Amino acid sequence: MPTVDFYCKKTCKSCQKARAWLDEHGVEYRFVDYTKQLPPERVIREALEQMGAAALRKRHKRFKELKDAGIDVWLKEIKADPNLLGRPILVWPDGRWLMGFQPEVWREQLL
């Protein structure tokens, strides 16, 4: 299995659980703090197109204000404040991606 890019935030509890899961299962990954380097724009756009507002963090202070805004606004706002984007995000070298920590889905895709 090729090394995946693991976009997350060190202080995020879900990201910490996801990272522990990756380590536990021997998955090779490269940690990327997404507040410093966002995933490729193509991945973010695909996530927004496929998931809609579900790709945004519901706990973000501006979620209610932005949830119906649409993809172009979401992209602009995510670039200004990466914490708006859901996490964690895995990106494979071939461009596939997963958003959110779901152990059963990760198991199917990574093991």
PyMOL CGO cylinders between C-alpha atoms (Angstrom):
from pymol import cmd
from pymol.cgo import CYLINDER

trace = [
    CYLINDER, 0.00, 0.00, 0.00, 1.44, 3.41, -0.94, 0.3, 1, 1, 1, 1, 1, 1,
    CYLINDER, 1.44, 3.41, -0.94, 1.97, 6.10, 1.67, 0.3, 1, 1, 1, 1, 1, 1,
    CYLINDER, 1.97, 6.10, 1.67, -1.14, 8.25, 2.15, 0.3, 1, 1, 1, 1, 1, 1,
    CYLINDER, -1.14, 8.25, 2.15, -1.18, 11.92, 3.09, 0.3, 1, 1, 1, 1, 1, 1,
    CYLINDER, -1.18, 11.92, 3.09, -2.97, 12.38, 6.41, 0.3, 1, 1, 1, 1, 1, 1,
    CYLINDER, -2.97, 12.38, 6.41, -4.35, 15.93, 6.67, 0.3, 1, 1, 1, 1, 1, 1,
    CYLINDER, -4.35, 15.93, 6.67, -5.44, 16.84, 10.16, 0.3, 1, 1, 1, 1, 1, 1,
    CYLINDER, -5.44, 16.84, 10.16, -4.89, 19.09, 13.14, 0.3, 1, 1, 1, 1, 1, 1,
    CYLINDER, -4.89, 19.09, 13.14, -2.80, 17.86, 16.07, 0.3, 1, 1, 1, 1, 1, 1,
    CYLINDER, -2.80, 17.86, 16.07, -5.24, 19.14, 18.70, 0.3, 1, 1, 1, 1, 1, 1,
    CYLINDER, -5.24, 19.14, 18.70, -8.34, 17.58, 17.10, 0.3, 1, 1, 1, 1, 1, 1,
    CYLINDER, -8.34, 17.58, 17.10, -9.63, 14.58, 19.10, 0.3, 1, 1, 1, 1, 1, 1,
    CYLINDER, -9.63, 14.58, 19.10, -10.92, 12.77, 15.98, 0.3, 1, 1, 1, 1, 1, 1,
    CYLINDER, -10.92, 12.77, 15.98, -7.55, 13.30, 14.31, 0.3, 1, 1, 1, 1, 1, 1,
    CYLINDER, -7.55, 13.30, 14.31, -5.75, 11.93, 17.35, 0.3, 1, 1, 1, 1, 1, 1,
    CYLINDER, -5.75, 11.93, 17.35, -7.95, 8.81, 17.29, 0.3, 1, 1, 1, 1, 1, 1,
    CYLINDER, -7.95, 8.81, 17.29, -7.42, 8.45, 13.55, 0.3, 1, 1, 1, 1, 1, 1,
    CYLINDER, -7.42, 8.45, 13.55, -3.66, 8.80, 13.89, 0.3, 1, 1, 1, 1, 1, 1,
    CYLINDER, -3.66, 8.80, 13.89, -3.59, 6.17, 16.63, 0.3, 1, 1, 1, 1, 1, 1,
    CYLINDER, -3.59, 6.17, 16.63, -5.65, 3.87, 14.40, 0.3, 1, 1, 1, 1, 1, 1,
    CYLINDER, -5.65, 3.87, 14.40, -3.21, 4.34, 11.49, 0.3, 1, 1, 1, 1, 1, 1,
    CYLINDER, -3.21, 4.34, 11.49, -0.25, 3.60, 13.78, 0.3, 1, 1, 1, 1, 1, 1,
    CYLINDER, -0.25, 3.60, 13.78, -2.01, 0.58, 15.30, 0.3, 1, 1, 1, 1, 1, 1,
    CYLINDER, -2.01, 0.58, 15.30, -2.68, -0.90, 11.87, 0.3, 1, 1, 1, 1, 1, 1,
    CYLINDER, -2.68, -0.90, 11.87, 0.78, -0.16, 10.45, 0.3, 1, 1, 1, 1, 1, 1,
    CYLINDER, 0.78, -0.16, 10.45, -0.49, 2.17, 7.74, 0.3, 1, 1, 1, 1, 1, 1,
    CYLINDER, -0.49, 2.17, 7.74, 2.25, 4.30, 6.21, 0.3, 1, 1, 1, 1, 1, 1,
    CYLINDER, 2.25, 4.30, 6.21, 1.27, 7.96, 6.16, 0.3, 1, 1, 1, 1, 1, 1,
    CYLINDER, 1.27, 7.96, 6.16, 2.69, 11.45, 5.95, 0.3, 1, 1, 1, 1, 1, 1,
    CYLINDER, 2.69, 11.45, 5.95, 1.25, 13.79, 8.58, 0.3, 1, 1, 1, 1, 1, 1,
    CYLINDER, 1.25, 13.79, 8.58, 0.22, 17.18, 7.19, 0.3, 1, 1, 1, 1, 1, 1,
    CYLINDER, 0.22, 17.18, 7.19, -1.11, 19.94, 9.46, 0.3, 1, 1, 1, 1, 1, 1,
    CYLINDER, -1.11, 19.94, 9.46, -3.96, 21.16, 7.30, 0.3, 1, 1, 1, 1, 1, 1,
    CYLINDER, -3.96, 21.16, 7.30, -3.99, 24.58, 8.97, 0.3, 1, 1, 1, 1, 1, 1,
    CYLINDER, -3.99, 24.58, 8.97, -0.59, 25.10, 7.32, 0.3, 1, 1, 1, 1, 1, 1,
    CYLINDER, -0.59, 25.10, 7.32, -1.12, 23.15, 4.08, 0.3, 1, 1, 1, 1, 1, 1,
    CYLINDER, -1.12, 23.15, 4.08, -4.57, 22.33, 2.78, 0.3, 1, 1, 1, 1, 1, 1,
    CYLINDER, -4.57, 22.33, 2.78, -5.24, 19.20, 0.73, 0.3, 1, 1, 1, 1, 1, 1,
    CYLINDER, -5.24, 19.20, 0.73, -5.15, 19.73, -3.03, 0.3, 1, 1, 1, 1, 1, 1,
    CYLINDER, -5.15, 19.73, -3.03, -7.96, 22.03, -4.17, 0.3, 1, 1, 1, 1, 1, 1,
    CYLINDER, -7.96, 22.03, -4.17, -9.29, 19.26, -6.42, 0.3, 1, 1, 1, 1, 1, 1,
    CYLINDER, -9.29, 19.26, -6.42, -9.82, 17.05, -3.35, 0.3, 1, 1, 1, 1, 1, 1,
    CYLINDER, -9.82, 17.05, -3.35, -11.56, 19.84, -1.43, 0.3, 1, 1, 1, 1, 1, 1,
    CYLINDER, -11.56, 19.84, -1.43, -13.79, 20.65, -4.43, 0.3, 1, 1, 1, 1, 1, 1,
    CYLINDER, -13.79, 20.65, -4.43, -14.70, 16.97, -4.92, 0.3, 1, 1, 1, 1, 1, 1,
    CYLINDER, -14.70, 16.97, -4.92, -15.52, 16.63, -1.22, 0.3, 1, 1, 1, 1, 1, 1,
    CYLINDER, -15.52, 16.63, -1.22, -17.76, 19.69, -1.36, 0.3, 1, 1, 1, 1, 1, 1,
    CYLINDER, -17.76, 19.69, -1.36, -19.45, 18.50, -4.57, 0.3, 1, 1, 1, 1, 1, 1,
    CYLINDER, -19.45, 18.50, -4.57, -20.06, 14.99, -3.22, 0.3, 1, 1, 1, 1, 1, 1,
    CYLINDER, -20.06, 14.99, -3.22, -20.80, 15.79, 0.42, 0.3, 1, 1, 1, 1, 1, 1,
    CYLINDER, -20.80, 15.79, 0.42, -22.13, 19.34, 0.30, 0.3, 1, 1, 1, 1, 1, 1,
    CYLINDER, -22.13, 19.34, 0.30, -22.20, 21.07, 3.68, 0.3, 1, 1, 1, 1, 1, 1,
    CYLINDER, -22.20, 21.07, 3.68, -21.36, 17.72, 5.35, 0.3, 1, 1, 1, 1, 1, 1,
    CYLINDER, -21.36, 17.72, 5.35, -17.75, 18.39, 4.26, 0.3, 1, 1, 1, 1, 1, 1,
    CYLINDER, -17.75, 18.39, 4.26, -17.72, 21.38, 6.63, 0.3, 1, 1, 1, 1, 1, 1,
    CYLINDER, -17.72, 21.38, 6.63, -17.16, 21.16, 10.38, 0.3, 1, 1, 1, 1, 1, 1,
    CYLINDER, -17.16, 21.16, 10.38, -20.52, 21.52, 12.08, 0.3, 1, 1, 1, 1, 1, 1,
    CYLINDER, -20.52, 21.52, 12.08, -18.82, 22.82, 15.25, 0.3, 1, 1, 1, 1, 1, 1,
    CYLINDER, -18.82, 22.82, 15.25, -17.20, 25.70, 13.39, 0.3, 1, 1, 1, 1, 1, 1,
    CYLINDER, -17.20, 25.70, 13.39, -18.49, 29.06, 14.62, 0.3, 1, 1, 1, 1, 1, 1,
    CYLINDER, -18.49, 29.06, 14.62, -19.61, 30.03, 11.08, 0.3, 1, 1, 1, 1, 1, 1,
    CYLINDER, -19.61, 30.03, 11.08, -21.16, 26.72, 10.00, 0.3, 1, 1, 1, 1, 1, 1,
    CYLINDER, -21.16, 26.72, 10.00, -24.79, 27.86, 10.36, 0.3, 1, 1, 1, 1, 1, 1,
    CYLINDER, -24.79, 27.86, 10.36, -24.06, 31.06, 8.49, 0.3, 1, 1, 1, 1, 1, 1,
    CYLINDER, -24.06, 31.06, 8.49, -22.29, 29.26, 5.62, 0.3, 1, 1, 1, 1, 1, 1,
    CYLINDER, -22.29, 29.26, 5.62, -24.06, 25.89, 5.35, 0.3, 1, 1, 1, 1, 1, 1,
    CYLINDER, -24.06, 25.89, 5.35, -26.23, 26.98, 2.39, 0.3, 1, 1, 1, 1, 1, 1,
    CYLINDER, -26.23, 26.98, 2.39, -23.66, 29.23, 0.71, 0.3, 1, 1, 1, 1, 1, 1,
    CYLINDER, -23.66, 29.23, 0.71, -22.45, 26.85, -2.02, 0.3, 1, 1, 1, 1, 1, 1,
    CYLINDER, -22.45, 26.85, -2.02, -19.16, 25.49, -3.29, 0.3, 1, 1, 1, 1, 1, 1,
    CYLINDER, -19.16, 25.49, -3.29, -17.49, 28.69, -4.49, 0.3, 1, 1, 1, 1, 1, 1,
    CYLINDER, -17.49, 28.69, -4.49, -18.13, 30.47, -1.19, 0.3, 1, 1, 1, 1, 1, 1,
    CYLINDER, -18.13, 30.47, -1.19, -17.08, 27.40, 0.81, 0.3, 1, 1, 1, 1, 1, 1,
    CYLINDER, -17.08, 27.40, 0.81, -13.79, 27.14, -1.11, 0.3, 1, 1, 1, 1, 1, 1,
    CYLINDER, -13.79, 27.14, -1.11, -13.02, 30.80, -0.50, 0.3, 1, 1, 1, 1, 1, 1,
    CYLINDER, -13.02, 30.80, -0.50, -13.87, 30.51, 3.20, 0.3, 1, 1, 1, 1, 1, 1,
    CYLINDER, -13.87, 30.51, 3.20, -11.86, 27.29, 3.66, 0.3, 1, 1, 1, 1, 1, 1,
    CYLINDER, -11.86, 27.29, 3.66, -8.80, 28.96, 2.13, 0.3, 1, 1, 1, 1, 1, 1,
    CYLINDER, -8.80, 28.96, 2.13, -9.23, 31.85, 4.59, 0.3, 1, 1, 1, 1, 1, 1,
    CYLINDER, -9.23, 31.85, 4.59, -9.96, 29.54, 7.54, 0.3, 1, 1, 1, 1, 1, 1,
    CYLINDER, -9.96, 29.54, 7.54, -8.92, 25.88, 7.05, 0.3, 1, 1, 1, 1, 1, 1,
    CYLINDER, -8.92, 25.88, 7.05, -10.65, 24.93, 10.32, 0.3, 1, 1, 1, 1, 1, 1,
    CYLINDER, -10.65, 24.93, 10.32, -13.96, 25.13, 8.44, 0.3, 1, 1, 1, 1, 1, 1,
    CYLINDER, -13.96, 25.13, 8.44, -13.08, 21.97, 6.48, 0.3, 1, 1, 1, 1, 1, 1,
    CYLINDER, -13.08, 21.97, 6.48, -13.98, 18.57, 7.92, 0.3, 1, 1, 1, 1, 1, 1,
    CYLINDER, -13.98, 18.57, 7.92, -11.15, 16.39, 9.16, 0.3, 1, 1, 1, 1, 1, 1,
    CYLINDER, -11.15, 16.39, 9.16, -9.21, 14.15, 9.07, 0.3, 1, 1, 1, 1, 1, 1,
    CYLINDER, -9.21, 14.15, 9.07, -8.63, 13.69, 5.36, 0.3, 1, 1, 1, 1, 1, 1,
    CYLINDER, -8.63, 13.69, 5.36, -6.63, 10.90, 3.73, 0.3, 1, 1, 1, 1, 1, 1,
    CYLINDER, -6.63, 10.90, 3.73, -5.32, 11.39, 0.19, 0.3, 1, 1, 1, 1, 1, 1,
    CYLINDER, -5.32, 11.39, 0.19, -3.71, 8.62, -1.84, 0.3, 1, 1, 1, 1, 1, 1,
    CYLINDER, -3.71, 8.62, -1.84, -1.04, 9.28, -4.49, 0.3, 1, 1, 1, 1, 1, 1,
    CYLINDER, -1.04, 9.28, -4.49, -3.58, 8.23, -7.16, 0.3, 1, 1, 1, 1, 1, 1,
    CYLINDER, -3.58, 8.23, -7.16, -5.96, 11.00, -6.02, 0.3, 1, 1, 1, 1, 1, 1,
    CYLINDER, -5.96, 11.00, -6.02, -8.49, 8.94, -4.05, 0.3, 1, 1, 1, 1, 1, 1,
    CYLINDER, -8.49, 8.94, -4.05, -9.51, 10.49, -0.73, 0.3, 1, 1, 1, 1, 1, 1,
    CYLINDER, -9.51, 10.49, -0.73, -11.55, 9.90, 2.42, 0.3, 1, 1, 1, 1, 1, 1,
    CYLINDER, -11.55, 9.90, 2.42, -12.88, 12.52, 4.81, 0.3, 1, 1, 1, 1, 1, 1,
    CYLINDER, -12.88, 12.52, 4.81, -13.78, 11.88, 8.43, 0.3, 1, 1, 1, 1, 1, 1,
    CYLINDER, -13.78, 11.88, 8.43, -12.63, 9.09, 10.71, 0.3, 1, 1, 1, 1, 1, 1,
    CYLINDER, -12.63, 9.09, 10.71, -14.77, 6.02, 10.14, 0.3, 1, 1, 1, 1, 1, 1,
    CYLINDER, -14.77, 6.02, 10.14, -12.79, 2.95, 11.25, 0.3, 1, 1, 1, 1, 1, 1,
    CYLINDER, -12.79, 2.95, 11.25, -14.92, 0.48, 9.26, 0.3, 1, 1, 1, 1, 1, 1,
    CYLINDER, -14.92, 0.48, 9.26, -14.48, 2.45, 6.02, 0.3, 1, 1, 1, 1, 1, 1,
    CYLINDER, -14.48, 2.45, 6.02, -10.78, 2.99, 6.69, 0.3, 1, 1, 1, 1, 1, 1,
    CYLINDER, -10.78, 2.99, 6.69, -10.35, -0.75, 7.30, 0.3, 1, 1, 1, 1, 1, 1,
    CYLINDER, -10.35, -0.75, 7.30, -11.94, -1.53, 3.91, 0.3, 1, 1, 1, 1, 1, 1,
    CYLINDER, -11.94, -1.53, 3.91, -9.82, 1.04, 2.08, 0.3, 1, 1, 1, 1, 1, 1,
    CYLINDER, -9.82, 1.04, 2.08, -6.49, 0.70, 3.86, 0.3, 1, 1, 1, 1, 1, 1,
    CYLINDER, -6.49, 0.70, 3.86, -6.07, -2.89, 5.01, 0.3, 1, 1, 1, 1, 1, 1,
]
cmd.load_cgo(trace, "trace")
